[in-house]
């Protein structure tokens, strides 16, 4: 016998009710399994979308005689994803991170598949410091002084071209000399 009292469903021991309860339980298991499968597949689609590389607006920067095509990450969400999940990047491409105000903006390489170099850049385009970063590392890489900009390039890009602290980047948000 089935009773509902105070919004609680009770099934009393009755051979007829046991059969109905068993059938109801089977239906609930099937429906529940279907809903669970649907939710899991939706979660997989969402996770896949979060794990894909983002494509952002690009600008041209000049580093001496070198032309850089830099994607611009300027919102918190864009900066958080950065260059994560990218298996490669063209030699003279990079990503310019733009913050609303100067600060000690530190970076890590979680979920980043390629090794990178990062130049922390002052408002006038002067490189404050450069750090080489290993793929997948959770070590923090920070500027030596507050900055609004950071430029990520393939690892070794700055060193191979002789760029050090004090060198300048022109174009985009930086004054052209």
N, C-alpha and C positions, 0 to 999 in steps of 0.2 A: 504494500500500500504506500502511496506517495502522499506526503503531507507538506504543506507550506505554512510555516508559522513564524512570525517575526522575520520575514524575508529569508528564512533558512529552509532549504529543501531537505526533507528527511525521507528516506526510503526504508520502510519497515520490512522485516523479514516475511516475505510472502512469495511463494514460488512463482506466481504470475508476474509480480513486480520485478523479481530478480532477472527474468528474461528481458523485460523492457529496460531495466537499468543497464544490463550488459550491452544491449543493442545501442542504447544512448551513449554509453562510454566508448564503444567502438566508433560511433559517428563523431564524437568529440575528439577522439584521438586522430582520426583522419583529417578532420577540419583543422584541428590544431597543428598537425604536421604540415598541412598545406600552407597555413598562415605563416608558420615558422620558416618554411622554405622560401616563401615570398619575401619575408622580412630579411632573411639572410642574403638573398640575391640582391635586394635593394641596397643592403649594406655593402655588398661587394662592388656594386656599380658606383656608389658614393666613394668608397675607398679608392677605387680605380681612378676616379676623376681627381681625387686629391693627390694621387701618386703620379699624375702625368705632368709633364713640363708645361709651364705657362708661357705664353707668347705675349710680349708687351710692346709698347711703343718704343721705337728706337731713335737714337740721336747719334750724331757724328762728333767724335772728340779727336783732338790732335794731341799726340804725345811726341813732341819733337817733330821728326819727319814721318812718324807713323800715324796712320789713320785708324781709329777704333770705331767700330759699330757697336754701340752699347744699348742694350735694353734698359729701360728705366723702371725701377721698382720704387714707387713713391707712396703707396698706401701700406698700412700695416699688414694686410693680407698678402700683398705682392712681396713685401720685404721678408715675410715669414717663410714663404715658399722659395724665393730666390732662384738659385740654379739647381734645386733638388731634382732628383730623378732624371737628369739628363746624362746620357751615356757619353756624349762628346760635345765639343763646341769648336767652331772654326777658329783658326789661329789668331785673328785680329778682332774677334768678337768678345764682348764681356757684358757685365751688368753693372749699372750705376745705381747705387742705393741712395735715395734722397730722403732725408729726415726733415721734419718740420723745424727743428731747432738743433743747435750744436749740443753735443753730449758725448759721453763715453760709450758709444754704440759698439758693443762687442758682437762677434760672429762665431758660429761653430759650423761644423760640416755634417751634422746629422742628416742622413738620407741623401747626401750629395755623393754622386758616383764618380766624379772626376776630381783630381787634385787641382787646387786653385791657388792663386796668389791674390792678395788683397792689398790695395793701396788706400790708406785713409787720407782724405783730401780736405784741406782747409777751404774756406769760402773763396779765396783768391786763386784757387787751382793748384796751390803748392802741396806736394805730397808730404805729409807729416811723417808717416812710416809705412813700411811694407812688411807683410807677413806671408810666409809660405804655409799653406794649409793642406793637410792630408785628407783624402776622401774618407768619409764616414766617421771622422774624429769628432768627439764631443768636447775637445779642448777649446777654451775661449781664446779668441784673437781680438785684441782691443787696440784702439788708437792711443798714442802717447799723450795726446791732449784732446779736448773736446772738438769734434768735427760734425759737419752736416752731411758729408758725402763719403762714400766708400765705393771703390771700383774693383770688381772681381774680374780677373782674367785667368787664362790657363796658367797652371803652375810654371814658374820660371820665365814668364813673359817679360816682366819688368827687369829681372836680372840679365837675361840674354840681350836686352837692348840698352843696358847700362843705366837704368833708372834707379835712383836712390832717393832718400829723404831730401827735400829741397827742390827736386825737379818739378816742372809744372805741366799741368794738363790744361789745354785750351778748348773752347767751344762748349756748347750746351749751356749749363748754368755758370761756367767759368769765363772770366774776361779773356778776350783774345788780345795777346800782346802784339 
